[in-house]
């Protein structure tokens, strides 16, 4: 049986990487878990990884990726993490809608320029993402995919 794939997409990949890490913690043998940034000119910040190190000792290895429509379209499930107040129109319009879930997760980089405030926001969204991943666990473990 081949593996299923889930892609967590976000503009700068920080939130997508957080989701990828949380999903990897579920130890899903039938799933390949990936994330990518849909903004090709995006910057990368280590802040989300540092936040997650506060919570878990063993961070799974993750690699920043750029958005590749062909690869993402092959996924069984695509989850776009976007800030509904600032990034609603930013989700790539070429994504297959039948496979797409949208999670309204705030973007700390757009919400504040203060590092301390961004840090606190990343801590909050880390929890939000973890809860969303946990809610999807029955889907990931089901036999009817």
C-alpha positions in Angstrom: 0.0 0.0 0.0 1.4 3.4 -0.9 1.6 6.2 1.5 -0.8 9.1 1.6 0.6 12.7 1.6 -0.5 15.8 3.4 0.9 19.2 2.6 0.8 22.1 5.0 1.1 25.3 3.1 1.7 28.8 4.4 3.2 32.0 2.8 6.5 31.9 4.6 6.3 28.3 5.8 6.8 29.0 9.5 3.2 27.9 10.4 3.4 25.1 7.9 6.6 23.8 9.5 5.0 23.9 12.9 2.1 21.8 11.6 4.5 19.4 9.9 6.3 18.9 13.2 3.1 18.4 15.2 1.7 15.9 12.6 5.0 14.0 12.6 4.6 13.6 16.4 1.5 11.4 15.7 3.8 8.8 14.2 1.6 8.1 11.2 3.2 5.2 9.2 0.8 5.5 6.3 1.4 9.2 5.7 4.1 11.4 4.3 4.0 14.8 5.9 5.3 17.9 4.2 5.1 21.6 4.3 6.0 24.4 1.8 5.9 28.1 1.4 3.7 29.4 -1.4 5.4 32.8 -1.4 8.5 32.2 -3.5 10.2 35.4 -2.2 9.4 34.6 1.5 11.8 34.9 4.3 12.6 32.2 6.8 12.7 32.6 10.5 13.9 30.1 13.1 11.5 31.5 15.7 8.8 28.8 15.3 11.4 26.0 15.7 12.7 27.7 18.8 9.2 27.9 20.2 8.6 24.2 19.6 11.9 23.4 21.3 10.4 24.8 24.5 7.6 22.2 24.2 9.3 19.1 22.9 12.8 17.8 23.3 12.9 15.7 20.2 12.0 17.9 17.2 11.6 15.8 14.0 13.9 16.9 11.1 12.0 19.2 8.7 13.2 20.9 5.5 11.9 24.3 4.2 10.4 23.8 0.8 9.1 26.0 -1.9 5.7 25.6 -3.4 5.5 23.2 -6.4 2.0 23.0 -7.8 2.6 19.6 -9.5 3.9 18.0 -6.3 1.3 19.6 -4.0 -1.5 18.7 -6.3 -0.6 15.0 -6.0 -1.2 15.2 -2.2 -4.2 13.5 -0.7 -4.8 16.4 1.7 -3.7 20.1 1.4 -4.0 22.4 4.4 -3.5 26.1 3.8 -2.6 28.0 7.0 -3.4 31.7 6.4 -4.2 34.7 8.5 -7.9 35.5 7.6 -7.4 39.2 8.3 -4.2 39.6 6.2 -3.7 36.6 3.9 -7.2 35.5 2.7 -6.5 36.3 -0.9 -3.0 35.0 -0.8 -3.8 31.3 -1.0 -2.8 30.0 -4.4 -5.9 29.8 -6.6 -4.6 26.8 -8.5 -4.9 24.4 -5.6 -7.4 21.5 -6.1 -10.4 22.6 -4.0 -11.6 19.1 -3.3 -8.4 18.3 -1.3 -8.1 21.7 0.4 -8.7 22.7 4.0 -8.2 26.2 5.2 -7.0 27.0 8.7 -7.3 30.6 9.8 -4.1 30.8 11.8 -2.7 34.2 12.7 0.6 35.3 11.2 2.8 36.8 13.9 5.0 38.4 11.3 2.1 40.5 10.1 0.5 41.1 13.5 3.4 42.8 15.1 6.9 44.2 14.5 7.9 43.7 18.1 10.0 40.5 18.6 8.5 39.8 22.1 5.0 40.1 20.8 5.8 37.9 17.9 7.3 35.3 20.2 4.1 35.3 22.3 1.9 35.0 19.2 4.0 32.1 17.9 3.4 30.4 21.3 -0.3 30.8 21.0 -0.5 29.6 17.4 1.7 26.6 18.2 -1.1 25.5 20.6 -3.8 26.3 17.9 -2.0 24.2 15.3 -1.5 21.3 17.8 -5.2 21.3 18.6 -6.1 21.3 14.8 -3.7 18.4 14.2 -5.1 16.4 17.1 -8.6 16.9 15.7 -7.4 15.5 12.3 -5.9 12.4 13.9 -9.0 10.2 13.4 -8.9 11.1 9.7 -5.2 10.3 9.4 -5.7 6.9 11.1 -8.9 5.9 9.2 -9.0 3.1 6.7 -11.3 4.9 4.2 -8.9 7.5 2.8 
